[in-house]
Amino acid sequence: MTKWTIDPAHSEIQFKVKHLMITTVTGSFQDFGADIEAEHDDLSSAKVEFWAETASVTTGNAQRDGHLKSADFFDVEKFPRLTFKAVRTENVDRDGSWELYGDLTIKGITKPVKLDVEWGGVTKDPWGNTKAGVSVHGKFDRKQWGLEWNAALEGGGVLVSDEVRISCEVQLVKQGAPEA
């Protein structure tokens, strides 16, 4: 098995939600990582265990970030990490796209999710490191994980959408030589 890790300097772990039902707000996690094991350079059936520190959430607005860290949302004091553990993959097509199924845990609640993965390829960087790239996208209903805070709008609708879209650009680094 070949081990891979995320290169945080060249990766983005983002989420998007509708605000006032008319615009989209983007948030991200700044402190994250993963343990990944795969057969050589084929990541389509890799064993993946991802984590993000919930206190590292940022949206570019200190007041909103503070609210996201509170018990209304991530409750970072009680639940410092969210995790994703891959369960299985299904090949979508022959050009490097697949569906990744796994268990997402937020606030101590674990539920299954499906993520769409687009393979970017493998290359060597100028320093001799083997790198791989993937784009990961998905969506889920935040209320299933206890992220229920909202406010009704005077004209109808709600302040924050229930649907959360995941959008990640991930660069991986191969760790050492494959095990014998």
ZADO-1210 file (C-alpha; in nm, 4 decimals, padded with zeros to 6 digits):
<atoms>
<atom x="00.0000" y="00.0000" z="00.0000" code="MET" pos="1"/>
<atom x="00.1100" y="00.3543" z="-00.0744" code="THR" pos="2"/>
<atom x="00.0488" y="00.6280" z="00.1825" code="LYS" pos="3"/>
<atom x="-00.0539" y="00.9798" z="00.0857" code="TRP" pos="4"/>
<atom x="-00.1129" y="01.2977" z="00.2884" code="THR" pos="5"/>
<atom x="-00.2731" y="01.6314" z="00.2036" code="ILE" pos="6"/>
<atom x="-00.0442" y="01.9198" z="00.1098" code="ASP" pos="7"/>
<atom x="-00.2231" y="02.1974" z="00.3043" code="PRO" pos="8"/>
<atom x="-00.0360" y="02.4770" z="00.1244" code="ALA" pos="9"/>
<atom x="-00.1913" y="02.3670" z="-00.2055" code="HIS" pos="10"/>
<atom x="-00.5354" y="02.2499" z="-00.0895" code="SER" pos="11"/>
<atom x="-00.8691" y="02.4139" z="-00.0078" code="GLU" pos="12"/>
<atom x="-01.1475" y="02.2615" z="00.2015" code="ILE" pos="13"/>
<atom x="-01.4540" y="02.4785" z="00.1423" code="GLN" pos="14"/>
<atom x="-01.8282" y="02.4784" z="00.1985" code="PHE" pos="15"/>
<atom x="-02.0968" y="02.7027" z="00.0547" code="LYS" pos="16"/>
<atom x="-02.4419" y="02.7977" z="00.1834" code="VAL" pos="17"/>
<atom x="-02.7107" y="03.0322" z="00.0580" code="LYS" pos="18"/>
<atom x="-02.7561" y="03.3518" z="00.2612" code="HIS" pos="19"/>
<atom x="-03.0936" y="03.5307" z="00.2495" code="LEU" pos="20"/>
<atom x="-03.1658" y="03.2739" z="-00.0241" code="MET" pos="21"/>
<atom x="-03.0175" y="03.5150" z="-00.2831" code="ILE" pos="22"/>
<atom x="-02.6378" y="03.4897" z="-00.2482" code="THR" pos="23"/>
<atom x="-02.3806" y="03.2293" z="-00.1528" code="THR" pos="24"/>
<atom x="-02.1366" y="03.2562" z="00.1379" code="VAL" pos="25"/>
<atom x="-01.8179" y="03.0510" z="00.1230" code="THR" pos="26"/>
<atom x="-01.6417" y="02.9167" z="00.4293" code="GLY" pos="27"/>
<atom x="-01.3310" y="02.7057" z="00.4693" code="SER" pos="28"/>
<atom x="-01.1269" y="02.5144" z="00.7214" code="PHE" pos="29"/>
<atom x="-00.7645" y="02.6166" z="00.7647" code="GLN" pos="30"/>
<atom x="-00.6425" y="02.3231" z="00.9770" code="ASP" pos="31"/>
<atom x="-00.7081" y="01.9812" z="00.8209" code="PHE" pos="32"/>
<atom x="-00.5423" y="01.6582" z="00.7160" code="GLY" pos="33"/>
<atom x="-00.5961" y="01.3020" z="00.6043" code="ALA" pos="34"/>
<atom x="-00.4505" y="00.9546" z="00.6190" code="ASP" pos="35"/>
<atom x="-00.4831" y="00.7931" z="00.2781" code="ILE" pos="36"/>
<atom x="-00.3705" y="00.4479" z="00.1661" code="GLU" pos="37"/>
<atom x="-00.3984" y="00.3275" z="-00.1921" code="ALA" pos="38"/>
<atom x="-00.2701" y="00.0672" z="-00.4325" code="GLU" pos="39"/>
<atom x="00.0257" y="00.2500" z="-00.5886" code="HIS" pos="40"/>
<atom x="-00.1001" y="00.5701" z="-00.7594" code="ASP" pos="41"/>
<atom x="-00.4624" y="00.4565" z="-00.8035" code="ASP" pos="42"/>
<atom x="-00.6645" y="00.6617" z="-00.5570" code="LEU" pos="43"/>
<atom x="-01.0054" y="00.5522" z="-00.6893" code="SER" pos="44"/>
<atom x="-01.0344" y="00.2840" z="-00.4212" code="SER" pos="45"/>
<atom x="-00.8202" y="00.4448" z="-00.1508" code="ALA" pos="46"/>
<atom x="-00.8763" y="00.4115" z="00.2207" code="LYS" pos="47"/>
<atom x="-00.9424" y="00.7725" z="00.3311" code="VAL" pos="48"/>
<atom x="-00.9711" y="00.9192" z="00.6797" code="GLU" pos="49"/>
<atom x="-01.0053" y="01.2995" z="00.6727" code="PHE" pos="50"/>
<atom x="-01.0316" y="01.5470" z="00.9621" code="TRP" pos="51"/>
<atom x="-01.0729" y="01.9236" z="01.0048" code="ALA" pos="52"/>
<atom x="-01.0360" y="02.1277" z="01.3225" code="GLU" pos="53"/>
<atom x="-01.3724" y="02.3022" z="01.3644" code="THR" pos="54"/>
<atom x="-01.2128" y="02.6038" z="01.5383" code="ALA" pos="55"/>
<atom x="-01.0239" y="02.6733" z="01.2137" code="SER" pos="56"/>
<atom x="-01.3453" y="02.7629" z="01.0276" code="VAL" pos="57"/>
<atom x="-01.3338" y="03.0987" z="00.8490" code="THR" pos="58"/>
<atom x="-01.5694" y="03.2904" z="00.6240" code="THR" pos="59"/>
<atom x="-01.3806" y="03.6200" z="00.6163" code="GLY" pos="60"/>
<atom x="-01.6135" y="03.7742" z="00.8772" code="ASN" pos="61"/>
<atom x="-01.5117" y="03.7557" z="01.2454" code="ALA" pos="62"/>
<atom x="-01.8672" y="03.7893" z="01.3798" code="GLN" pos="63"/>
<atom x="-02.0017" y="03.5134" z="01.1529" code="ARG" pos="64"/>
<atom x="-01.6992" y="03.2934" z="01.2304" code="ASP" pos="65"/>
<atom x="-01.7659" y="03.3342" z="01.6030" code="GLY" pos="66"/>
<atom x="-02.1274" y="03.2274" z="01.5500" code="HIS" pos="67"/>
<atom x="-02.0175" y="02.9217" z="01.3491" code="LEU" pos="68"/>
<atom x="-01.7844" y="02.8203" z="01.6339" code="LYS" pos="69"/>
<atom x="-02.0650" y="02.8521" z="01.8921" code="SER" pos="70"/>
<atom x="-02.3076" y="02.5816" z="02.0079" code="ALA" pos="71"/>
<atom x="-02.5544" y="02.7022" z="01.7402" code="ASP" pos="72"/>
<atom x="-02.3303" y="02.5405" z="01.4778" code="PHE" pos="73"/>
<atom x="-01.9991" y="02.3530" z="01.5258" code="PHE" pos="74"/>
<atom x="-01.9750" y="02.3876" z="01.9068" code="ASP" pos="75"/>
<atom x="-01.5955" y="02.3800" z="01.8848" code="VAL" pos="76"/>
<atom x="-01.5453" y="02.3491" z="02.2612" code="GLU" pos="77"/>
<atom x="-01.7313" y="02.0158" z="02.2744" code="LYS" pos="78"/>
<atom x="-01.6590" y="01.8949" z="01.9207" code="PHE" pos="79"/>
<atom x="-01.3127" y="02.0118" z="01.8104" code="PRO" pos="80"/>
<atom x="-01.3028" y="01.7957" z="01.4953" code="ARG" pos="81"/>
<atom x="-01.5227" y="01.6901" z="01.2104" code="LEU" pos="82"/>
<atom x="-01.4250" y="01.3718" z="01.0292" code="THR" pos="83"/>
<atom x="-01.4928" y="01.1777" z="00.7120" code="PHE" pos="84"/>
<atom x="-01.4120" y="00.8086" z="00.6707" code="LYS" pos="85"/>
<atom x="-01.4470" y="00.6458" z="00.3289" code="ALA" pos="86"/>
<atom x="-01.6586" y="00.3316" z="00.3118" code="VAL" pos="87"/>
<atom x="-01.6569" y="00.2498" z="-00.0608" code="ARG" pos="88"/>
<atom x="-01.6143" y="00.3929" z="-00.4085" code="THR" pos="89"/>
<atom x="-01.8055" y="00.3404" z="-00.7280" code="GLU" pos="90"/>
<atom x="-01.6495" y="00.4049" z="-01.0663" code="ASN" pos="91"/>
<atom x="-01.8469" y="00.6609" z="-01.2629" code="VAL" pos="92"/>
<atom x="-01.6479" y="00.6655" z="-01.5849" code="ASP" pos="93"/>
<atom x="-01.3162" y="00.5582" z="-01.7272" code="ARG" pos="94"/>
<atom x="-01.1539" y="00.9041" z="-01.7328" code="ASP" pos="95"/>
<atom x="-01.0891" y="00.9317" z="-01.3610" code="GLY" pos="96"/>
<atom x="-01.4142" y="01.0345" z="-01.1961" code="SER" pos="97"/>
<atom x="-01.5778" y="00.8315" z="-00.9207" code="TRP" pos="98"/>
<atom x="-01.8260" y="00.8503" z="-00.6356" code="GLU" pos="99"/>
<atom x="-01.6858" y="00.8264" z="-00.2850" code="LEU" pos="100"/>
<atom x="-01.9229" y="00.7083" z="-00.0118" code="TYR" pos="101"/>
<atom x="-01.8370" y="00.7516" z="00.3516" code="GLY" pos="102"/>
<atom x="-01.9352" y="00.8533" z="00.7014" code="ASP" pos="103"/>
<atom x="-01.9264" y="01.2234" z="00.7897" code="LEU" pos="104"/>
<atom x="-01.9174" y="01.3071" z="01.1610" code="THR" pos="105"/>
<atom x="-02.0075" y="01.6567" z="01.2797" code="ILE" pos="106"/>
<atom x="-02.0964" y="01.7409" z="01.6428" code="LYS" pos="107"/>
<atom x="-02.0723" y="01.3717" z="01.7334" code="GLY" pos="108"/>
<atom x="-02.3367" y="01.2739" z="01.4754" code="ILE" pos="109"/>
<atom x="-02.2312" y="01.0320" z="01.2015" code="THR" pos="110"/>
<atom x="-02.4280" y="01.0047" z="00.8783" code="LYS" pos="111"/>
<atom x="-02.3491" y="00.8680" z="00.5317" code="PRO" pos="112"/>
<atom x="-02.2633" y="01.1063" z="00.2466" code="VAL" pos="113"/>
<atom x="-02.1750" y="01.0724" z="-00.1211" code="LYS" pos="114"/>
<atom x="-01.8971" y="01.2837" z="-00.2700" code="LEU" pos="115"/>
<atom x="-01.8085" y="01.3213" z="-00.6369" code="ASP" pos="116"/>
<atom x="-01.4348" y="01.2974" z="-00.7032" code="VAL" pos="117"/>
<atom x="-01.2611" y="01.4189" z="-01.0174" code="GLU" pos="118"/>
<atom x="-00.9096" y="01.2884" z="-01.0723" code="TRP" pos="119"/>
<atom x="-00.6494" y="01.5509" z="-01.1648" code="GLY" pos="120"/>
<atom x="-00.3584" y="01.3147" z="-01.2202" code="GLY" pos="121"/>
<atom x="-00.0137" y="01.2422" z="-01.0761" code="VAL" pos="122"/>
<atom x="00.3097" y="01.4336" z="-01.1388" code="THR" pos="123"/>
<atom x="00.6481" y="01.5070" z="-00.9835" code="LYS" pos="124"/>
<atom x="00.7174" y="01.8532" z="-00.8442" code="ASP" pos="125"/>
<atom x="01.0551" y="02.0285" z="-00.9004" code="PRO" pos="126"/>
<atom x="01.1859" y="01.8826" z="-00.5719" code="TRP" pos="127"/>
<atom x="01.1170" y="01.5189" z="-00.6676" code="GLY" pos="128"/>
<atom x="00.7970" y="01.4717" z="-00.4657" code="ASN" pos="129"/>
<atom x="00.5151" y="01.2719" z="-00.6244" code="THR" pos="130"/>
<atom x="00.1922" y="01.4732" z="-00.6121" code="LYS" pos="131"/>
<atom x="-00.1663" y="01.3828" z="-00.7015" code="ALA" pos="132"/>
<atom x="-00.4661" y="01.6095" z="-00.7425" code="GLY" pos="133"/>
<atom x="-00.8383" y="01.5592" z="-00.6838" code="VAL" pos="134"/>
<atom x="-01.1435" y="01.7832" z="-00.6834" code="SER" pos="135"/>
<atom x="-01.4152" y="01.6758" z="-00.4404" code="VAL" pos="136"/>
<atom x="-01.7750" y="01.8004" z="-00.4471" code="HIS" pos="137"/>
<atom x="-02.0924" y="01.7068" z="-00.2646" code="GLY" pos="138"/>
<atom x="-02.3858" y="01.8376" z="-00.0703" code="LYS" pos="139"/>
<atom x="-02.5772" y="01.7531" z="00.2448" code="PHE" pos="140"/>
<atom x="-02.8582" y="01.8777" z="00.4666" code="ASP" pos="141"/>
<atom x="-02.6900" y="02.0420" z="00.7661" code="ARG" pos="142"/>
<atom x="-02.9880" y="01.9761" z="00.9959" code="LYS" pos="143"/>
<atom x="-02.9095" y="01.6018" z="00.9902" code="GLN" pos="144"/>
<atom x="-02.5909" y="01.6849" z="01.1853" code="TRP" pos="145"/>
<atom x="-02.7564" y="01.9091" z="01.4430" code="GLY" pos="146"/>
<atom x="-02.6608" y="02.2334" z="01.2640" code="LEU" pos="147"/>
<atom x="-03.0133" y="02.3665" z="01.2977" code="GLU" pos="148"/>
<atom x="-02.9850" y="02.7370" z="01.3824" code="TRP" pos="149"/>
<atom x="-03.1759" y="02.9647" z="01.1441" code="ASN" pos="150"/>
<atom x="-03.3944" y="03.2753" z="01.1318" code="ALA" pos="151"/>
<atom x="-03.7135" y="03.3316" z="00.9355" code="ALA" pos="152"/>
<atom x="-03.7195" y="03.6243" z="00.6949" code="LEU" pos="153"/>
<atom x="-03.9993" y="03.8774" z="00.7014" code="GLU" pos="154"/>
<atom x="-04.0753" y="03.8266" z="00.3313" code="GLY" pos="155"/>
<atom x="-04.0621" y="03.4467" z="00.3571" code="GLY" pos="156"/>
<atom x="-03.7749" y="03.2021" z="00.3431" code="GLY" pos="157"/>
<atom x="-03.4878" y="03.1675" z="00.5882" code="VAL" pos="158"/>
<atom x="-03.1561" y="03.3374" z="00.6556" code="LEU" pos="159"/>
<atom x="-02.9354" y="03.0313" z="00.5883" code="VAL" pos="160"/>
<atom x="-03.0075" y="02.7404" z="00.3531" code="SER" pos="161"/>
<atom x="-03.0272" y="02.3871" z="00.4901" code="ASP" pos="162"/>
<atom x="-02.8211" y="02.2610" z="00.1966" code="GLU" pos="163"/>
<atom x="-02.4441" y="02.2804" z="00.2380" code="VAL" pos="164"/>
<atom x="-02.2304" y="02.2314" z="-00.0714" code="ARG" pos="165"/>
<atom x="-01.8790" y="02.0937" z="-00.0328" code="ILE" pos="166"/>
<atom x="-01.6092" y="02.2115" z="-00.2731" code="SER" pos="167"/>
<atom x="-01.2515" y="02.0918" z="-00.2214" code="CYS" pos="168"/>
<atom x="-00.9350" y="02.1166" z="-00.4283" code="GLU" pos="169"/>
<atom x="-00.6840" y="01.8753" z="-00.2803" code="VAL" pos="170"/>
<atom x="-00.3184" y="01.8150" z="-00.3617" code="GLN" pos="171"/>
<atom x="-00.1751" y="01.4967" z="-00.2138" code="LEU" pos="172"/>
<atom x="00.1864" y="01.4025" z="-00.1448" code="VAL" pos="173"/>
<atom x="00.3067" y="01.0434" z="-00.1752" code="LYS" pos="174"/>
<atom x="00.4825" y="00.9341" z="00.1446" code="GLN" pos="175"/>
<atom x="00.8001" y="00.7314" z="00.0884" code="GLY" pos="176"/>
<atom x="00.8218" y="00.4188" z="-00.1192" code="ALA" pos="177"/>
<atom x="00.5377" y="00.1668" z="-00.1414" code="PRO" pos="178"/>
<atom x="00.5485" y="-00.1042" z="00.1210" code="GLU" pos="179"/>
<atom x="00.6654" y="-00.4433" z="00.0040" code="ALA" pos="180"/>
</atoms>
